[in-house]
Amino acid sequence: MPDLGNSKLDHVLSYICKGFEKVLEFCAIAFLPAVVIEQLCIYGTTHPDQVISLLLVLMLILSAYGAKLFRDWRKED
């Protein structure tokens, strides 16, 4: 395994870094949406008019994209 280094210490440090990379990847996938929702809720308590309009626009965009994906999926069958 030349990509991990030449010595045993290099191998151990490489495995630690790869494990830490997996932990960061999991945290980004699991907790980033929760943080975005939390910040949106905090902002929404003081600016509800802006947040509601933003959520409506996002809902319309996601609905249109979902409908396109569904139509493409139905055409494949």
MONOR-V165667 format. One record per residue. SS is DSSP state (@ for helix, = for strand, . for the rest). PSI is psi in whole degrees, -180 to 180 (* if undefined). BURIAL is I if it has 16 or more other ideal C-beta (glycine too) atoms within 10 Angstrom, else O. Layout:
ss/psi/burial
SS/PSI/BURIAL
SS/PSI/BURIAL
//
This chain:
ss/psi/burial
./80/O
@/-20/O
@/-16/O
@/-11/O
./179/O
./-35/O
./170/O
@/-35/O
@/-41/O
@/-41/O
@/-46/O
@/-46/O
@/-36/O
@/-42/O
@/-37/O
@/-44/O
@/-40/O
@/-39/O
@/-42/O
@/-36/O
@/-42/O
@/-39/O
@/-45/O
@/-39/O
@/-44/O
@/-44/O
@/-38/O
@/-40/O
@/-41/O
@/-41/O
@/-19/O
@/-45/O
@/-36/O
@/-39/O
@/-40/O
@/-44/O
@/-41/O
@/-46/O
@/-35/O
@/-40/O
@/-41/O
@/-44/O
@/-33/O
@/-22/O
@/-27/O
@/-22/O
./64/O
@/-31/O
@/-39/O
@/-38/O
@/-41/O
@/-43/O
@/-38/O
@/-43/O
@/-36/O
@/-44/O
@/-44/O
@/-39/O
@/-41/O
@/-43/O
@/-47/O
@/-36/O
@/-43/O
@/-41/O
@/-41/O
@/-40/O
@/-40/O
@/-45/O
@/-40/O
@/-42/O
@/-43/O
@/-38/O
@/-39/O
@/-33/O
@/-30/O
@/-32/O
./*/O
//
